[in-house]
Amino acid sequence: AATRNASRRVVRCAARGNQTRARNELSMRKPEYFRSGLGAPVLALTAVGGLYYLYKRGQEKRSRVFIEPEDRKKVVILGSGWAAVNLLSNINTDAYEVTMVSPNNYFLFTPLLPSAVVGTLQPSSIIQPARRFYKDVRESRVKFFEAACTSIDPEAKVVQCKDDSPIVGEKSTFELDYDYLVVAVGSTPNTFNTKGVYENAYFVKTIEDARRLRNHILDCIETANLPCTSEAERKRLLHFVIVGGGPTGVETAAEINDFMEEDISRYYPALKDDIKVSLIQSGDHLLNTYSEAISIKTKDAFERQNINVIFNSRVVSVDEKEITVMDKQTKENYPLPYGTCVWSTGVSLNPLAKELIASLPEQNNRRAITTDKYMRTKGAPEIFAIGDCGTIEQEKMLAKVTDLFVEADTDKDGSLSLTEVKEFSQRIADVYPQMRIHAKNIPTLFAKHDTNSDEVLSLDEFKELLKEIDQGLTTLPATAQVATQQGKYLATVFNKHLHTTNDLSSAEAFQYNHMGSFAYIGKNDAVMDLKQGAFSGFVTWFMWRSAYITKQYSLSNMASMAFDWTKVLIFGRDISRQ
Ligand SMILES: Cc1cc2nc3c(=O)[nH]c(=O)nc-3n(C[C@H](O)[C@H](O)[C@H](O)COP(=O)(O)OP(=O)(O)OC[C@H]3O[C@@H](n4cnc5c(N)ncnc54)[C@H](O)[C@@H]3O)c2cc1C
């Protein structure tokens, strides 16, 4: 019995020992802050944070103005792009009757469109139904019509719309009246009237463009692979030419080159040596709206990747199989055989915006609808223009050149050094935003207008410099960043002011806050242009991807993107032509 008792004690001790070990193992698996006793405070903080968030949301909802449905002003939003959806998701639908009209019933995350061209991402991963942007989606307080606005009558406050989709009912047109109209119809590609572009080149502007371009690229490859294709024809078909060295052109060239090197070369080894990617740029820098350091990094990266960059050249025409290029230095034209031509040389006016400008005598800018600082259209204050299609009228600096010269001349020697001009440009950027856009080019502009090369600017030389800056056709760049901020800003204007009054004198003017720019430059490398400096490399590429995944407006898009990237990493891109 004594032995039995002793052995039971041993078993109990062993069991207790096991429990203690298990507890220890469990605590080993717990995160460091739990072991260090920080677990409870962290949980408490998270709970407090969550409650505070819910309280703020509730408070925001309670403080929202409520207007009886029959008294609500009608707001019609044209478009479902960056500017429009940011307005839609922030406007108070308890105070306005909101209707959105767009030929696309989705929002497109344009910065990742070049990735969709080659299948790094699926097109469906970068679009989101416009209807998802209504905060109170189940209550259907917002109406959405999939149609294009065909004309605006500012006098009658009516818009004409047309169903442009393949399936139309007995009647395809309808009209909507409004109290306020928001024009957020974006822009169209700028071809500079170059012959043959619409007929023979591809754009990267819409999701349909990405699908068409992808199929064309794969068709070129399959045709080049046929036994009946001659060598010269094969080389032509495998020449991918991108026209335009801005962010879209650079990213498209980088994505196509990745696709060729990582996927096409693997499946078509016989074609590998004939594949060529070229980029034609009219100036002598790539990404010339970014800092010079970024332009140099991008040029070096493209050199390493064997992307053939043709600088200082202008495309004269795009024929079915040949691009005619003019060398700007020699002024000579030469033919460039190609299989795929992608056109990305900036943007121009959307036809609807063009028509609106033509109908208003107060409008005199050919590039965008001119608005005041609250985004109200000049000549039609009930119409707001935001995003790519609008531009805020800026006070011209030239009108005050003498005063500005005195202000810039800090050492009072009657002339301006480069340092004085640089410092001055930073000081006045809030009042004259056109100066902010040119801030990086000040040394170049200074050298250009220092006509007698004495390294200072006289009043006359300074006048010419300001004239050039004032002439900037639009004051803010056509970017998603600007469109997003304008959409959110306009929602604030609606929520705070317009439900009761048309007077915006107490409203704050729109202020653009530039957060920096990214661009993908191929082979898991990206560049980032921030106020703090220029960055590139693998970490920047990782940040680029992280930034864009967190900027998605839905969890489902985030999940799809993460899935697509992982799939491509493991299995490569899909090469089937659909
Ligand atoms: C490939 C690519 C990459 C880009 N990368 C970046 C980037 O990295 N960072 C950045 O900041 N910007 C980037 N941009 C620029 C950015 O996409 C645009 O500046 C932005 O889309 C402008 O927003 P928006 O709302 O004015 O117009 P859009 O987003 O173009 O939306 C316009 C909307 O209007 C609709 N519409 C058109 N005509 C009508 C009509 N007649 N009636 C009703 N609706 C109409 C369209 O269907 C669309 O929904 C990129 C653009 C492209 C094409």
The ligand as a Gaussian input file, in Angstrom:
#p B3LYP/6-31G(d) Opt

LIG

0 1
 C       -3.096000      54.276000     -65.942000
 C       -3.240000      55.428000     -65.006000
 C       -2.444000      55.494000     -63.877000
 C       -2.580000      56.560000     -62.992000
 N       -1.806000      56.593000     -61.870000
 C       -2.005000      57.567000     -60.959000
 C       -1.281000      57.559000     -59.737000
 O       -0.455000      56.678000     -59.496000
 N       -1.525000      58.546000     -58.842000
 C       -2.445000      59.526000     -59.085000
 O       -2.650000      60.388000     -58.222000
 N       -3.125000      59.576000     -60.245000
 C       -2.942000      58.621000     -61.183000
 N       -3.641000      58.649000     -62.356000
 C       -4.516000      59.786000     -62.649000
 C       -5.886000      59.585000     -62.035000
 O       -6.421000      58.358000     -62.411000
 C       -6.833000      60.674000     -62.489000
 O       -6.289000      61.920000     -62.214000
 C       -8.158000      60.494000     -61.759000
 O       -8.800000      59.342000     -62.241000
 C       -9.065000      61.693000     -61.946000
 O      -10.233000      61.454000     -61.240000
 P      -11.625000      61.992000     -61.780000
 O      -12.633000      61.636000     -60.768000
 O      -11.495000      63.395000     -62.189000
 O      -11.865000      61.182000     -63.133000
 P      -11.981000      59.637000     -63.376000
 O      -11.461000      58.862000     -62.246000
 O      -11.403000      59.405000     -64.724000
 O      -13.544000      59.397000     -63.449000
 C      -14.348000      59.970000     -64.434000
 C      -15.715000      59.331000     -64.350000
 O      -16.618000      60.044000     -65.174000
 C      -17.393000      59.133000     -65.923000
 N      -17.868000      59.834000     -67.115000
 C      -17.186000      60.138000     -68.235000
 N      -17.983000      60.790000     -69.091000
 C      -19.185000      60.909000     -68.491000
 C      -20.422000      61.500000     -68.877000
 N      -20.577000      62.071000     -70.056000
 N      -21.458000      61.431000     -68.024000
 C      -21.318000      60.830000     -66.803000
 N      -20.172000      60.277000     -66.393000
 C      -19.125000      60.316000     -67.229000
 C      -16.448000      57.980000     -66.175000
 O      -17.136000      56.806000     -66.495000
 C      -15.745000      57.893000     -64.832000
 O      -16.509000      57.133000     -63.940000
 C       -3.518000      57.592000     -63.262000
 C       -4.308000      57.526000     -64.410000
 C       -4.182000      56.449000     -65.266000
 C       -5.061000      56.388000     -66.484000

